[in-house]
Amino acid sequence: MPRRNICSFCQYDIPIGRGIMYVRKDGTILHFCSKKCRNAMLEQKKNPRKTRWTKVYGQE
Ligand SMILES: [Zn+2]
C-alpha cells in the first residue's frame, strides 16, 4: 500500500515513489526526500532545527 512518508530530516512530505529509504543497523527505518537530507543527517550529522531549509528550523 502506498502511503505518505515524511522526510526524517526536513519533515516535509515525500511524494509517492520519490525519496530514499535507509535502514539503520538497529532496524530504525529513515526516509529522506533527497540526497541532501540523507547527507545532512547521516554524514554531516546536522540538527534539523538549526538547518535553515527544513520545516522544523527554529522550532523548539
Ligand atoms: Zn528532506
N, CA, C, O and the ligand as a Tripos MOL2 file, in Angstrom:
@<TRIPOS>MOLECULE
protein
  241   239    61     0     0
PROTEIN
NO_CHARGES

@<TRIPOS>ATOM
      1 N           0.8460   -1.2090    0.0000 N.3       1 MET1
      2 CA          0.0000    0.0000    0.0000 C.3       1 MET1
      3 C           0.8760    1.2520    0.0000 C.2       1 MET1
      4 O           1.7130    1.4210    0.8870 O.2       1 MET1
      5 N           0.6950    2.1080   -0.9640 N.am      2 PRO2
      6 CA          1.4560    3.3590   -0.9100 C.3       2 PRO2
      7 C           0.9230    4.2350    0.2100 C.2       2 PRO2
      8 O          -0.2850    4.4010    0.3790 O.2       2 PRO2
      9 N           1.8440    4.7810    0.9590 N.am      3 ARG3
     10 CA          1.3860    5.7520    1.9500 C.3       3 ARG3
     11 C           2.3960    6.8750    2.0370 C.2       3 ARG3
     12 O           3.5530    6.7530    1.6350 O.2       3 ARG3
     13 N           1.9140    7.9540    2.5700 N.am      4 ARG4
     14 CA          2.7100    9.1550    2.6130 C.3       4 ARG4
     15 C           3.8790    9.0040    3.5690 C.2       4 ARG4
     16 O           3.7240    8.4850    4.6750 O.2       4 ARG4
     17 N           5.0120    9.4440    3.1550 N.am      5 ASN5
     18 CA          6.1720    9.4500    4.0330 C.3       5 ASN5
     19 C           6.5910   10.8770    4.3280 C.2       5 ASN5
     20 O           6.3830   11.7960    3.5350 O.2       5 ASN5
     21 N           7.1810   11.0230    5.4870 N.am      6 ILE6
     22 CA          7.7230   12.3100    5.8950 C.3       6 ILE6
     23 C           9.2380   12.1570    5.9530 C.2       6 ILE6
     24 O           9.7510   11.1680    6.4770 O.2       6 ILE6
     25 N           9.9330   13.1210    5.4250 N.am      7 CYS7
     26 CA         11.3840   13.0780    5.4610 C.3       7 CYS7
     27 C          11.8800   13.1180    6.9110 C.2       7 CYS7
     28 O          11.4680   13.9760    7.6930 O.2       7 CYS7
     29 N          12.7620   12.1880    7.2570 N.am      8 SER8
     30 CA         13.2550   12.1130    8.6330 C.3       8 SER8
     31 C          14.0730   13.3310    9.0190 C.2       8 SER8
     32 O          14.2350   13.6240   10.2040 O.2       8 SER8
     33 N          14.5770   14.0280    8.0480 N.am      9 PHE9
     34 CA         15.4020   15.1960    8.3730 C.3       9 PHE9
     35 C          14.6220   16.4940    8.2850 C.2       9 PHE9
     36 O          14.4900   17.2020    9.2830 O.2       9 PHE9
     37 N          14.1040   16.8180    7.1130 N.am     10 CYS10
     38 CA         13.4840   18.1370    6.9540 C.3      10 CYS10
     39 C          12.0100   18.1580    7.3360 C.2      10 CYS10
     40 O          11.4280   19.2320    7.4930 O.2      10 CYS10
     41 N          11.3870   16.9620    7.4890 N.am     11 GLN11
     42 CA          9.9900   16.8360    7.9160 C.3      11 GLN11
     43 C           8.9780   17.2390    6.8490 C.2      11 GLN11
     44 O           7.7890   17.3540    7.1480 O.2      11 GLN11
     45 N           9.4110   17.4510    5.6380 N.am     12 TYR12
     46 CA          8.4600   17.7010    4.5570 C.3      12 TYR12
     47 C           7.9520   16.3760    4.0010 C.2      12 TYR12
     48 O           8.6030   15.3400    4.1320 O.2      12 TYR12
     49 N           6.7720   16.4300    3.3770 N.am     13 ASP13
     50 CA          6.2140   15.2380    2.7340 C.3      13 ASP13
     51 C           7.1130   14.7750    1.5950 C.2      13 ASP13
     52 O           7.7060   15.5820    0.8790 O.2      13 ASP13
     53 N           7.1980   13.4720    1.4480 N.am     14 ILE14
     54 CA          7.9200   12.9040    0.3230 C.3      14 ILE14
     55 C           6.8800   12.4120   -0.6770 C.2      14 ILE14
     56 O           6.0340   11.5950   -0.3110 O.2      14 ILE14
     57 N           6.9090   12.8750   -1.9180 N.am     15 PRO15
     58 CA          5.9450   12.3830   -2.9140 C.3      15 PRO15
     59 C           6.0980   10.8780   -3.1150 C.2      15 PRO15
     60 O           7.2030   10.3410   -3.0260 O.2      15 PRO15
     61 N           4.9820   10.2020   -3.3860 N.am     16 ILE16
     62 CA          4.9980    8.7560   -3.5970 C.3      16 ILE16
     63 C           5.9870    8.4150   -4.7150 C.2      16 ILE16
     64 O           6.0040    9.0430   -5.7740 O.2      16 ILE16
     65 N           6.7970    7.4130   -4.4450 N.am     17 GLY17
     66 CA          7.7460    6.9680   -5.4630 C.3      17 GLY17
     67 C           9.0440    7.7440   -5.4890 C.2      17 GLY17
     68 O           9.9460    7.4400   -6.2690 O.2      17 GLY17
     69 N           9.1370    8.7490   -4.6340 N.am     18 ARG18
     70 CA         10.3540    9.5360   -4.5670 C.3      18 ARG18
     71 C          11.0420    9.2510   -3.2410 C.2      18 ARG18
     72 O          10.4950    8.5770   -2.3680 O.2      18 ARG18
     73 N          12.2220    9.7660   -3.1150 N.am     19 GLY19
     74 CA         12.8880    9.6940   -1.8270 C.3      19 GLY19
     75 C          13.7380    8.4580   -1.6600 C.2      19 GLY19
     76 O          13.7970    7.5900   -2.5320 O.2      19 GLY19
     77 N          14.3930    8.4000   -0.5220 N.am     20 ILE20
     78 CA         15.3750    7.3610   -0.2290 C.3      20 ILE20
     79 C          14.9750    6.7150    1.0940 C.2      20 ILE20
     80 O          14.6880    7.4140    2.0660 O.2      20 ILE20
     81 N          14.9570    5.3820    1.1330 N.am     21 MET21
     82 CA         14.7310    4.7040    2.4020 C.3      21 MET21
     83 C          16.0730    4.2020    2.9100 C.2      21 MET21
     84 O          16.8740    3.6460    2.1580 O.2      21 MET21
     85 N          16.2970    4.4050    4.1810 N.am     22 TYR22
     86 CA         17.5540    3.9980    4.7800 C.3      22 TYR22
     87 C          17.2500    3.2230    6.0500 C.2      22 TYR22
     88 O          16.4510    3.6680    6.8750 O.2      22 TYR22
     89 N          17.8800    2.0650    6.2140 N.am     23 VAL23
     90 CA         17.6680    1.2560    7.4160 C.3      23 VAL23
     91 C          18.9500    1.2500    8.2280 C.2      23 VAL23
     92 O          20.0090    0.8510    7.7420 O.2      23 VAL23
     93 N          18.8420    1.6910    9.4500 N.am     24 ARG24
     94 CA         19.9950    1.6870   10.3460 C.3      24 ARG24
     95 C          20.2870    0.2730   10.8350 C.2      24 ARG24
     96 O          19.4540   -0.6260   10.7200 O.2      24 ARG24
     97 N          21.4690    0.0980   11.3750 N.am     25 LYS25
     98 CA         21.8550   -1.2190   11.8980 C.3      25 LYS25
     99 C          20.9140   -1.7060   12.9950 C.2      25 LYS25
    100 O          20.7210   -2.9100   13.1690 O.2      25 LYS25
    101 N          20.3300   -0.7630   13.7320 N.am     26 ASP26
    102 CA         19.4110   -1.1630   14.8030 C.3      26 ASP26
    103 C          17.9900   -1.4060   14.2990 C.2      26 ASP26
    104 O          17.0940   -1.6900   15.0940 O.2      26 ASP26
    105 N          17.7750   -1.2980   12.9870 N.am     27 GLY27
    106 CA         16.4660   -1.5850   12.4250 C.3      27 GLY27
    107 C          15.5740   -0.3670   12.2370 C.2      27 GLY27
    108 O          14.4840   -0.4820   11.6750 O.2      27 GLY27
    109 N          16.0130    0.7850   12.6910 N.am     28 THR28
    110 CA         15.2270    2.0010   12.5180 C.3      28 THR28
    111 C          15.1670    2.3610   11.0310 C.2      28 THR28
    112 O          16.1940    2.4210   10.3550 O.2      28 THR28
    113 N          13.9630    2.5960   10.5390 N.am     29 ILE29
    114 CA         13.8090    2.9800    9.1350 C.3      29 ILE29
    115 C          13.6950    4.4970    9.0430 C.2      29 ILE29
    116 O          12.8670    5.1230    9.7050 O.2      29 ILE29
    117 N          14.5450    5.0620    8.2080 N.am     30 LEU30
    118 CA         14.5190    6.5010    7.9760 C.3      30 LEU30
    119 C          14.1370    6.7490    6.5200 C.2      30 LEU30
    120 O          14.5400    6.0030    5.6270 O.2      30 LEU30
    121 N          13.3760    7.7760    6.2950 N.am     31 HIS31
    122 CA         13.0240    8.1700    4.9270 C.3      31 HIS31
    123 C          13.5930    9.5560    4.6710 C.2      31 HIS31
    124 O          13.5030   10.4530    5.5100 O.2      31 HIS31
    125 N          14.1720    9.7040    3.5060 N.am     32 PHE32
    126 CA         14.7110   11.0110    3.1350 C.3      32 PHE32
    127 C          14.1430   11.4380    1.7950 C.2      32 PHE32
    128 O          13.9710   10.6230    0.8890 O.2      32 PHE32
    129 N          13.8530   12.7320    1.6810 N.am     33 CYS33
    130 CA         13.2890   13.2330    0.4250 C.3      33 CYS33
    131 C          14.3640   13.3920   -0.6360 C.2      33 CYS33
    132 O          14.0640   13.3940   -1.8300 O.2      33 CYS33
    133 N          15.6060   13.5240   -0.2150 N.am     34 SER34
    134 CA         16.6720   13.7860   -1.1860 C.3      34 SER34
    135 C          18.0180   13.3770   -0.5990 C.2      34 SER34
    136 O          18.1450   13.1310    0.6000 O.2      34 SER34
    137 N          19.0090   13.3130   -1.4680 N.am     35 LYS35
    138 CA         20.3730   13.0440   -1.0160 C.3      35 LYS35
    139 C          20.8610   14.1320   -0.0780 C.2      35 LYS35
    140 O          21.6440   13.8830    0.8390 O.2      35 LYS35
    141 N          20.3890   15.3230   -0.3210 N.am     36 LYS36
    142 CA         20.7620   16.4600    0.5230 C.3      36 LYS36
    143 C          20.4150   16.1790    1.9830 C.2      36 LYS36
    144 O          21.2200   16.4110    2.8850 O.2      36 LYS36
    145 N          19.2000   15.6760    2.1950 N.am     37 CYS37
    146 CA         18.7670   15.3760    3.5560 C.3      37 CYS37
    147 C          19.5100   14.1730    4.1190 C.2      37 CYS37
    148 O          19.8800   14.1570    5.2930 O.2      37 CYS37
    149 N          19.7260   13.1740    3.2830 N.am     38 ARG38
    150 CA         20.4460   11.9830    3.7380 C.3      38 ARG38
    151 C          21.8550   12.3580    4.1980 C.2      38 ARG38
    152 O          22.3100   11.9420    5.2640 O.2      38 ARG38
    153 N          22.5240   13.1430    3.3780 N.am     39 ASN39
    154 CA         23.8810   13.5630    3.7310 C.3      39 ASN39
    155 C          23.8980   14.4220    4.9790 C.2      39 ASN39
    156 O          24.7700   14.2740    5.8350 O.2      39 ASN39
    157 N          22.9350   15.3160    5.0740 N.am     40 ALA40
    158 CA         22.8960   16.2240    6.2200 C.3      40 ALA40
    159 C          22.7410   15.4410    7.5180 C.2      40 ALA40
    160 O          23.3790   15.7560    8.5230 O.2      40 ALA40
    161 N          21.8890   14.4170    7.4910 N.am     41 MET41
    162 CA         21.6310   13.6720    8.7230 C.3      41 MET41
    163 C          22.7070   12.6280    8.9990 C.2      41 MET41
    164 O          23.1900   12.5190   10.1260 O.2      41 MET41
    165 N          23.0860   11.8600    7.9800 N.am     42 LEU42
    166 CA         23.9520   10.7080    8.2170 C.3      42 LEU42
    167 C          25.4310   11.0530    8.1600 C.2      42 LEU42
    168 O          26.2300   10.4580    8.8830 O.2      42 LEU42
    169 N          25.8040   11.9910    7.3260 N.am     43 GLU43
    170 CA         27.2220   12.2800    7.1530 C.3      43 GLU43
    171 C          27.6470   13.5570    7.8700 C.2      43 GLU43
    172 O          28.6980   13.6170    8.5100 O.2      43 GLU43
    173 N          26.8030   14.5700    7.7440 N.am     44 GLN44
    174 CA         27.1780   15.8270    8.4030 C.3      44 GLN44
    175 C          26.6080   15.9290    9.8110 C.2      44 GLN44
    176 O          27.0110   16.7870   10.5970 O.2      44 GLN44
    177 N          25.6550   15.0320   10.1240 N.am     45 LYS45
    178 CA         25.0390   14.9820   11.4560 C.3      45 LYS45
    179 C          24.5380   16.3570   11.9050 C.2      45 LYS45
    180 O          24.8010   16.8120   13.0190 O.2      45 LYS45
    181 N          23.8180   16.9850   11.0070 N.am     46 LYS46
    182 CA         23.2740   18.2970   11.3280 C.3      46 LYS46
    183 C          22.0170   18.1630   12.1690 C.2      46 LYS46
    184 O          21.3510   17.1280   12.1670 O.2      46 LYS46
    185 N          21.7150   19.2170   12.8760 N.am     47 ASN47
    186 CA         20.4720   19.2980   13.6210 C.3      47 ASN47
    187 C          19.4380   19.9880   12.7340 C.2      47 ASN47
    188 O          19.6440   21.1360   12.3380 O.2      47 ASN47
    189 N          18.3110   19.3050   12.4080 N.am     48 PRO48
    190 CA         17.3370   19.9200   11.5040 C.3      48 PRO48
    191 C          16.7930   21.2430   12.0230 C.2      48 PRO48
    192 O          16.4100   22.1110   11.2380 O.2      48 PRO48
    193 N          16.7580   21.3980   13.3370 N.am     49 ARG49
    194 CA         16.2390   22.6440   13.8930 C.3      49 ARG49
    195 C          17.2000   23.8090   13.7000 C.2      49 ARG49
    196 O          16.8270   24.9710   13.8630 O.2      49 ARG49
    197 N          18.4260   23.4880   13.3560 N.am     50 LYS50
    198 CA         19.4140   24.5360   13.1160 C.3      50 LYS50
    199 C          19.7940   24.6160   11.6420 C.2      50 LYS50
    200 O          20.7570   25.2840   11.2680 O.2      50 LYS50
    201 N          19.0240   23.9260   10.8200 N.am     51 THR51
    202 CA         19.3020   23.9160    9.3860 C.3      51 THR51
    203 C          18.1810   24.6730    8.6770 C.2      51 THR51
    204 O          17.0100   24.3000    8.7580 O.2      51 THR51
    205 N          18.5510   25.7070    8.0040 N.am     52 ARG52
    206 CA         17.6160   26.7120    7.5220 C.3      52 ARG52
    207 C          16.5320   26.1840    6.5770 C.2      52 ARG52
    208 O          15.4080   26.6860    6.5960 O.2      52 ARG52
    209 N          16.8440   25.1940    5.7640 N.am     53 TRP53
    210 CA         15.8920   24.7790    4.7380 C.3      53 TRP53
    211 C          14.9310   23.6890    5.2060 C.2      53 TRP53
    212 O          14.1700   23.1630    4.3940 O.2      53 TRP53
    213 N          14.9420   23.3350    6.4850 N.am     54 THR54
    214 CA         13.9900   22.3180    6.9570 C.3      54 THR54
    215 C          12.7130   22.9670    7.4760 C.2      54 THR54
    216 O          12.6700   24.1580    7.7860 O.2      54 THR54
    217 N          11.6830   22.1450    7.5560 N.am     55 LYS55
    218 CA         10.3950   22.6310    8.0630 C.3      55 LYS55
    219 C          10.4710   22.9790    9.5460 C.2      55 LYS55
    220 O           9.7290   23.8390   10.0220 O.2      55 LYS55
    221 N          11.3600   22.3190   10.2740 N.am     56 VAL56
    222 CA         11.4210   22.4870   11.7240 C.3      56 VAL56
    223 C          12.4750   23.5170   12.1470 C.2      56 VAL56
    224 O          12.7640   23.6630   13.3350 O.2      56 VAL56
    225 N          13.0400   24.2180   11.1820 N.am     57 TYR57
    226 CA         14.0450   25.2380   11.5260 C.3      57 TYR57
    227 C          13.4650   26.2510   12.5010 C.2      57 TYR57
    228 O          12.3940   26.8120   12.2690 O.2      57 TYR57
    229 N          14.1750   26.4760   13.5780 N.am     58 GLY58
    230 CA         13.7510   27.4890   14.5510 C.3      58 GLY58
    231 C          12.7420   26.9920   15.5640 C.2      58 GLY58
    232 O          12.3940   27.7110   16.5000 O.2      58 GLY58
    233 N          12.2610   25.7430   15.3830 N.am     59 GLN59
    234 CA         11.3020   25.2190   16.3600 C.3      59 GLN59
    235 C          12.0280   24.6310   17.5600 C.2      59 GLN59
    236 O          13.1750   24.1950   17.4700 O.2      59 GLN59
    237 N          11.3270   24.6320   18.6780 N.am     60 GLU60
    238 CA         11.9080   24.0320   19.8740 C.3      60 GLU60
    239 C          11.6290   22.5420   19.8980 C.2      60 GLU60
    240 O          12.0390   21.8520   20.8320 O.2      60 GLU60
    241 ZN         14.1360   16.1320    3.4180 Zn       61 ZN61
@<TRIPOS>BOND
     1     1     2 1
     2     2     3 1
     3     3     4 2
     4     3     5 am
     5     5     6 1
     6     6     7 1
     7     7     8 2
     8     7     9 am
     9     9    10 1
    10    10    11 1
    11    11    12 2
    12    11    13 am
    13    13    14 1
    14    14    15 1
    15    15    16 2
    16    15    17 am
    17    17    18 1
    18    18    19 1
    19    19    20 2
    20    19    21 am
    21    21    22 1
    22    22    23 1
    23    23    24 2
    24    23    25 am
    25    25    26 1
    26    26    27 1
    27    27    28 2
    28    27    29 am
    29    29    30 1
    30    30    31 1
    31    31    32 2
    32    31    33 am
    33    33    34 1
    34    34    35 1
    35    35    36 2
    36    35    37 am
    37    37    38 1
    38    38    39 1
    39    39    40 2
    40    39    41 am
    41    41    42 1
    42    42    43 1
    43    43    44 2
    44    43    45 am
    45    45    46 1
    46    46    47 1
    47    47    48 2
    48    47    49 am
    49    49    50 1
    50    50    51 1
    51    51    52 2
    52    51    53 am
    53    53    54 1
    54    54    55 1
    55    55    56 2
    56    55    57 am
    57    57    58 1
    58    58    59 1
    59    59    60 2
    60    59    61 am
    61    61    62 1
    62    62    63 1
    63    63    64 2
    64    63    65 am
    65    65    66 1
    66    66    67 1
    67    67    68 2
    68    67    69 am
    69    69    70 1
    70    70    71 1
    71    71    72 2
    72    71    73 am
    73    73    74 1
    74    74    75 1
    75    75    76 2
    76    75    77 am
    77    77    78 1
    78    78    79 1
    79    79    80 2
    80    79    81 am
    81    81    82 1
    82    82    83 1
    83    83    84 2
    84    83    85 am
    85    85    86 1
    86    86    87 1
    87    87    88 2
    88    87    89 am
    89    89    90 1
    90    90    91 1
    91    91    92 2
    92    91    93 am
    93    93    94 1
    94    94    95 1
    95    95    96 2
    96    95    97 am
    97    97    98 1
    98    98    99 1
    99    99   100 2
   100    99   101 am
   101   101   102 1
   102   102   103 1
   103   103   104 2
   104   103   105 am
   105   105   106 1
   106   106   107 1
   107   107   108 2
   108   107   109 am
   109   109   110 1
   110   110   111 1
   111   111   112 2
   112   111   113 am
   113   113   114 1
   114   114   115 1
   115   115   116 2
   116   115   117 am
   117   117   118 1
   118   118   119 1
   119   119   120 2
   120   119   121 am
   121   121   122 1
   122   122   123 1
   123   123   124 2
   124   123   125 am
   125   125   126 1
   126   126   127 1
   127   127   128 2
   128   127   129 am
   129   129   130 1
   130   130   131 1
   131   131   132 2
   132   131   133 am
   133   133   134 1
   134   134   135 1
   135   135   136 2
   136   135   137 am
   137   137   138 1
   138   138   139 1
   139   139   140 2
   140   139   141 am
   141   141   142 1
   142   142   143 1
   143   143   144 2
   144   143   145 am
   145   145   146 1
   146   146   147 1
   147   147   148 2
   148   147   149 am
   149   149   150 1
   150   150   151 1
   151   151   152 2
   152   151   153 am
   153   153   154 1
   154   154   155 1
   155   155   156 2
   156   155   157 am
   157   157   158 1
   158   158   159 1
   159   159   160 2
   160   159   161 am
   161   161   162 1
   162   162   163 1
   163   163   164 2
   164   163   165 am
   165   165   166 1
   166   166   167 1
   167   167   168 2
   168   167   169 am
   169   169   170 1
   170   170   171 1
   171   171   172 2
   172   171   173 am
   173   173   174 1
   174   174   175 1
   175   175   176 2
   176   175   177 am
   177   177   178 1
   178   178   179 1
   179   179   180 2
   180   179   181 am
   181   181   182 1
   182   182   183 1
   183   183   184 2
   184   183   185 am
   185   185   186 1
   186   186   187 1
   187   187   188 2
   188   187   189 am
   189   189   190 1
   190   190   191 1
   191   191   192 2
   192   191   193 am
   193   193   194 1
   194   194   195 1
   195   195   196 2
   196   195   197 am
   197   197   198 1
   198   198   199 1
   199   199   200 2
   200   199   201 am
   201   201   202 1
   202   202   203 1
   203   203   204 2
   204   203   205 am
   205   205   206 1
   206   206   207 1
   207   207   208 2
   208   207   209 am
   209   209   210 1
   210   210   211 1
   211   211   212 2
   212   211   213 am
   213   213   214 1
   214   214   215 1
   215   215   216 2
   216   215   217 am
   217   217   218 1
   218   218   219 1
   219   219   220 2
   220   219   221 am
   221   221   222 1
   222   222   223 1
   223   223   224 2
   224   223   225 am
   225   225   226 1
   226   226   227 1
   227   227   228 2
   228   227   229 am
   229   229   230 1
   230   230   231 1
   231   231   232 2
   232   231   233 am
   233   233   234 1
   234   234   235 1
   235   235   236 2
   236   235   237 am
   237   237   238 1
   238   238   239 1
   239   239   240 2
@<TRIPOS>SUBSTRUCTURE
     1 MET1         2 RESIDUE 1 A MET
     2 PRO2         6 RESIDUE 1 A PRO
     3 ARG3        10 RESIDUE 1 A ARG
     4 ARG4        14 RESIDUE 1 A ARG
     5 ASN5        18 RESIDUE 1 A ASN
     6 ILE6        22 RESIDUE 1 A ILE
     7 CYS7        26 RESIDUE 1 A CYS
     8 SER8        30 RESIDUE 1 A SER
     9 PHE9        34 RESIDUE 1 A PHE
    10 CYS10       38 RESIDUE 1 A CYS
    11 GLN11       42 RESIDUE 1 A GLN
    12 TYR12       46 RESIDUE 1 A TYR
    13 ASP13       50 RESIDUE 1 A ASP
    14 ILE14       54 RESIDUE 1 A ILE
    15 PRO15       58 RESIDUE 1 A PRO
    16 ILE16       62 RESIDUE 1 A ILE
    17 GLY17       66 RESIDUE 1 A GLY
    18 ARG18       70 RESIDUE 1 A ARG
    19 GLY19       74 RESIDUE 1 A GLY
    20 ILE20       78 RESIDUE 1 A ILE
    21 MET21       82 RESIDUE 1 A MET
    22 TYR22       86 RESIDUE 1 A TYR
    23 VAL23       90 RESIDUE 1 A VAL
    24 ARG24       94 RESIDUE 1 A ARG
    25 LYS25       98 RESIDUE 1 A LYS
    26 ASP26      102 RESIDUE 1 A ASP
    27 GLY27      106 RESIDUE 1 A GLY
    28 THR28      110 RESIDUE 1 A THR
    29 ILE29      114 RESIDUE 1 A ILE
    30 LEU30      118 RESIDUE 1 A LEU
    31 HIS31      122 RESIDUE 1 A HIS
    32 PHE32      126 RESIDUE 1 A PHE
    33 CYS33      130 RESIDUE 1 A CYS
    34 SER34      134 RESIDUE 1 A SER
    35 LYS35      138 RESIDUE 1 A LYS
    36 LYS36      142 RESIDUE 1 A LYS
    37 CYS37      146 RESIDUE 1 A CYS
    38 ARG38      150 RESIDUE 1 A ARG
    39 ASN39      154 RESIDUE 1 A ASN
    40 ALA40      158 RESIDUE 1 A ALA
    41 MET41      162 RESIDUE 1 A MET
    42 LEU42      166 RESIDUE 1 A LEU
    43 GLU43      170 RESIDUE 1 A GLU
    44 GLN44      174 RESIDUE 1 A GLN
    45 LYS45      178 RESIDUE 1 A LYS
    46 LYS46      182 RESIDUE 1 A LYS
    47 ASN47      186 RESIDUE 1 A ASN
    48 PRO48      190 RESIDUE 1 A PRO
    49 ARG49      194 RESIDUE 1 A ARG
    50 LYS50      198 RESIDUE 1 A LYS
    51 THR51      202 RESIDUE 1 A THR
    52 ARG52      206 RESIDUE 1 A ARG
    53 TRP53      210 RESIDUE 1 A TRP
    54 THR54      214 RESIDUE 1 A THR
    55 LYS55      218 RESIDUE 1 A LYS
    56 VAL56      222 RESIDUE 1 A VAL
    57 TYR57      226 RESIDUE 1 A TYR
    58 GLY58      230 RESIDUE 1 A GLY
    59 GLN59      234 RESIDUE 1 A GLN
    60 GLU60      238 RESIDUE 1 A GLU
    61 ZN61       241 GROUP 0 **** ****
